[in-house]
Structure formats: structure tokens, C-alpha cells
Amino acid sequence: MEWLWIAMGGAAGATARAALGQWVDRWAGPTFPWPTLAINILGCLAMGMLDGIVAARPGSAAWARPLVGIGLLGGFTTFSAFGLETARLIQRHTSGEAATYIALSLILGIGAVPLGQELARRLPGGLHPPGVSASGPEAAKAEHPPQ
């Protein structure tokens, strides 16, 4: 049954992320990643609230963590889990571990993006934007669109 709660929450979270992201993008414009920032902050707020509610009422809602924590907020943003885990490390006075977790998450996470992009380019047939060749000036434009 837990998997069903997670799946239902994940579908709702992903849908909410798309809807809120589109709304914020229309409202704020595409010059800064406002949608992602708003979603991450809102997700962290919700994760903190969930953690506080569940901590105050242990065992009262066995479905809450799978449905809301893993499913809904996992589909909405995994940054909320990162925020909660970092806050817990700090609350346990393990600031060195918290700093290590933050640094590794940022450095390895951001570093994994260009690595993944390069691996995708090396797949048979290459993965390039539609209508763009694998080399030449058009490929450069597709990789670095004007701001």
C-alpha cells in the first residue's frame, strides 16, 4: 500500500510543480530561474511543516510520509529532502557533516550535469536538439542559446 501512496503523491507533486513553475515563469519572466527557486523554497517549507506535524503526532498518520514526504514533495522537488536532511545534520550539531553534504551535493550535482550531457552526446546516433547537426556553427548555437 505504501507504494500506492508514493505513486499518488508523486503524480500530484509533479503536476503541481509544472503548474506552479509555468505560473511563476509567466509572472516573473524567464530572465532568472524564479520557478525553480520558488518551488524549492515552498517544498522546503512544506517538508519542514510535515516533519513538525509528524514529529508531534508519531504514528498518527502512517500514510503521511509516503504520500506527502516521498510522493508529493518528491515529485514537487527533491530539494525539500536535501533541506530537511541538511537541517537535521545542523540540529544534531554535526555542522562538519552538513557542510560536507552541502558541498558534495552542489559540486557533484552540478558537475554531473555536463557529464550527463557529454554521455548523451556519445550515445549511438548522438542526442542533439531536433534539426541540429552534431558539429558546426548551428551546434554551437544550440548548445549556447542567446540570453
C-alpha positions as CSV (number, residue, x, y, z in Angstrom):
1,M,0.0,0.0,0.0
2,E,2.9,2.3,0.7
3,W,3.9,2.3,-3.0
4,L,0.4,3.4,-4.0
5,W,0.6,6.4,-1.6
6,I,4.0,7.3,-3.1
7,A,2.8,7.0,-6.7
8,M,-0.3,9.1,-6.0
9,G,1.7,11.7,-4.2
10,G,4.3,11.8,-6.9
11,A,1.8,12.3,-9.7
12,A,0.2,15.2,-7.7
13,G,3.6,16.7,-6.9
14,A,4.9,16.6,-10.5
15,T,1.7,18.2,-11.7
16,A,1.9,20.9,-9.1
17,R,5.5,21.6,-9.9
18,A,4.6,22.0,-13.6
19,A,1.6,24.3,-12.9
20,L,3.4,26.5,-10.4
21,G,6.5,26.7,-12.5
22,Q,4.6,27.9,-15.5
23,W,2.6,30.4,-13.4
24,V,5.8,31.8,-11.8
25,D,7.6,31.9,-15.2
26,R,4.7,33.9,-16.7
27,W,4.6,36.2,-13.7
28,A,8.3,36.8,-13.2
29,G,9.7,36.2,-16.7
30,P,12.4,33.9,-17.9
31,T,15.5,36.0,-17.0
32,F,16.2,34.2,-13.8
33,P,15.2,30.6,-12.6
34,W,12.5,32.0,-10.4
35,P,10.2,29.0,-10.9
36,T,12.8,26.5,-9.5
37,L,13.7,28.8,-6.7
38,A,10.1,29.3,-5.7
39,I,9.3,25.6,-5.9
40,N,12.4,24.6,-3.9
41,I,11.6,27.1,-1.1
42,L,8.0,26.1,-1.0
43,G,8.9,22.5,-1.0
44,C,11.4,23.0,1.9
45,L,8.7,24.9,3.9
46,A,6.2,22.1,3.3
47,M,8.8,19.4,4.2
48,G,9.5,21.3,7.5
49,M,5.8,21.5,8.3
50,L,5.3,17.8,7.5
51,D,8.3,16.9,9.7
52,G,7.0,19.0,12.6
53,I,3.4,17.6,12.3
54,V,4.6,14.0,12.1
55,A,7.0,14.5,15.0
56,A,4.3,16.0,17.2
57,R,1.9,13.1,16.4
58,P,4.1,9.9,15.9
59,G,2.2,7.1,14.4
60,S,-1.0,9.1,13.8
61,A,-0.7,9.1,10.1
62,A,1.4,6.2,8.6
63,W,0.4,7.4,5.1
64,A,1.7,11.0,5.6
65,R,5.4,10.4,5.0
66,P,5.0,8.1,1.9
67,L,2.2,10.2,0.4
68,V,3.3,13.7,1.2
69,G,7.1,13.4,2.1
70,I,8.2,11.0,-0.5
71,G,5.5,11.2,-3.1
72,L,4.1,14.7,-3.2
73,L,7.2,16.6,-2.2
74,G,9.5,14.2,-4.1
75,G,7.5,14.8,-7.2
76,F,7.4,18.5,-6.5
77,T,11.1,18.9,-5.6
78,T,13.8,16.7,-4.1
79,F,15.4,19.9,-2.8
80,S,13.0,19.7,0.1
81,A,14.6,16.4,1.2
82,F,18.0,17.9,0.9
83,G,16.8,20.9,3.0
84,L,15.4,18.6,5.7
85,E,18.5,16.4,5.8
86,T,20.8,19.3,6.0
87,A,18.7,21.0,8.8
88,R,18.8,17.7,10.7
89,L,22.6,17.5,10.5
90,I,22.9,21.0,11.7
91,Q,20.3,20.4,14.5
92,R,22.4,17.4,15.6
93,H,25.4,19.7,15.9
94,T,27.2,17.9,13.1
95,S,27.9,21.1,11.1
96,G,31.0,19.5,9.5
97,E,28.9,16.7,8.1
98,A,26.3,19.3,7.0
99,A,28.9,21.4,5.2
100,T,30.3,18.2,3.5
101,Y,26.8,17.2,2.4
102,I,26.1,20.7,1.0
103,A,29.4,20.9,-0.8
104,L,29.2,17.4,-2.2
105,S,25.6,17.9,-3.3
106,L,26.4,21.1,-5.1
107,I,29.8,20.2,-6.6
108,L,28.9,16.7,-7.6
109,G,25.3,17.5,-8.6
110,I,26.3,20.5,-10.8
111,G,29.3,18.6,-12.2
112,A,27.1,15.6,-13.1
113,V,25.0,17.8,-15.5
114,P,27.8,18.4,-18.1
115,L,29.0,14.8,-17.6
116,G,25.5,13.6,-18.4
117,Q,25.2,15.9,-21.4
118,E,28.5,14.6,-22.8
119,L,27.5,11.0,-22.2
120,A,24.2,11.7,-24.1
121,R,26.1,13.2,-27.0
122,R,28.2,10.0,-27.2
123,L,25.3,7.6,-27.5
124,P,24.8,5.9,-30.8
125,G,23.2,8.4,-33.2
126,G,24.0,11.2,-30.7
127,L,21.4,13.2,-28.9
128,H,21.2,16.6,-30.4
129,P,18.4,19.1,-30.5
130,P,16.0,18.4,-33.4
131,G,17.2,19.9,-36.7
132,V,20.7,20.5,-35.4
133,S,23.8,18.7,-36.8
134,A,26.4,17.2,-34.5
135,S,29.0,19.8,-35.5
136,G,29.4,23.3,-37.0
137,P,28.1,26.7,-36.0
138,E,24.5,25.5,-35.6
139,A,25.5,23.0,-33.0
140,A,27.3,25.8,-31.1
141,K,24.2,28.0,-31.2
142,A,22.0,25.1,-29.9
143,E,24.4,24.5,-27.0
144,H,24.6,28.2,-26.0
145,P,21.3,29.9,-26.9
146,P,21.3,33.7,-26.6
147,Q,20.2,35.1,-23.3
